[in-house]
Amino acid sequence: MAQLVGPQPPVSFAWIDPKTGMPTQVFAQYMAALDQLIRGFTAGQAGLINAVNDAAAATAGVKIGQLYRTANAVQIRLT
């Protein structure tokens, strides 16, 4: 049986730029990654490329900040 995870800590970055009142770029990137993750799961992970590391993901066409998977783990390409 899967073990339930307790409450998660709050996101530690600003969602809204106090000077402009607009969403921050970090928040927009976070939401885009979350959207991609949800779409990947709802499509049976068919949309996520399987790669062993960031270099292999780059070769497969995954852009920096996009999601890919390594076996059963979802990764974010950083380099």
C-alpha positions as a printed Julia matrix, in Angstrom:
79×3 Matrix{Float64}:
  0.0    0.0     0.0
  1.3    3.47   -0.87
  2.3    5.66    2.02
  0.6    9.04    2.13
  2.74  12.15    2.18
  1.94  14.88    4.66
  1.35  18.54    3.82
  3.91  20.02    1.47
  5.84  23.2     2.31
  4.72  26.4     0.61
  6.33  27.42   -2.65
  9.3   29.64   -1.78
  9.21  32.17   -4.59
  7.13  35.24   -5.34
  4.11  34.56   -7.52
  3.3   38.2    -8.23
  5.77  41.02   -8.87
  4.81  43.68   -6.31
  5.96  46.5    -8.62
  3.92  45.48  -11.67
  1.19  43.31  -10.18
  1.95  40.74  -12.91
  2.96  37.08  -12.44
  6.73  36.61  -12.11
  8.69  34.75  -14.78
  9.57  32.03  -12.24
  5.89  31.52  -11.48
  5.04  31.33  -15.19
  7.78  28.71  -15.7
  6.55  26.78  -12.66
  3.0   26.75  -13.99
  4.17  25.68  -17.48
  6.15  22.78  -15.95
  3.17  21.79  -13.79
  0.89  21.88  -16.84
  3.32  19.68  -18.78
  3.53  17.25  -15.86
 -0.24  16.94  -15.58
 -0.61  16.51  -19.35
  2.11  13.85  -19.29
  0.35  11.88  -16.56
 -3.06  12.16  -18.16
 -1.61  10.95  -21.46
 -0.1    7.9   -19.76
  3.31   9.63  -19.78
  3.36   9.23  -23.56
  4.34  12.89  -23.82
  7.45  12.6   -21.62
 10.72  11.57  -23.26
 12.64   8.82  -21.46
 16.31   9.82  -20.98
 18.98   8.73  -18.51
 20.25  12.27  -17.75
 20.17  15.91  -18.84
 22.66  15.33  -21.67
 20.59  12.5   -23.13
 17.43  14.58  -22.72
 19.08  17.46  -24.58
 20.03  15.11  -27.41
 16.41  13.91  -27.51
 15.18  17.5   -27.9
 14.11  18.34  -24.34
 14.65  22.06  -23.7
 16.06  23.46  -20.45
 13.21  23.67  -17.93
 11.12  20.99  -19.65
 10.22  17.67  -18.09
 11.45  14.24  -19.09
 11.48  10.92  -17.31
 14.19   8.53  -16.18
 12.44   5.18  -15.72
  9.74   6.03  -13.14
 11.15   9.41  -12.0
 10.08  12.7   -13.54
 13.05  15.02  -14.09
 13.46  18.68  -15.1
 16.26  19.4   -17.53
 18.61  21.91  -15.89
 21.69  21.85  -18.13
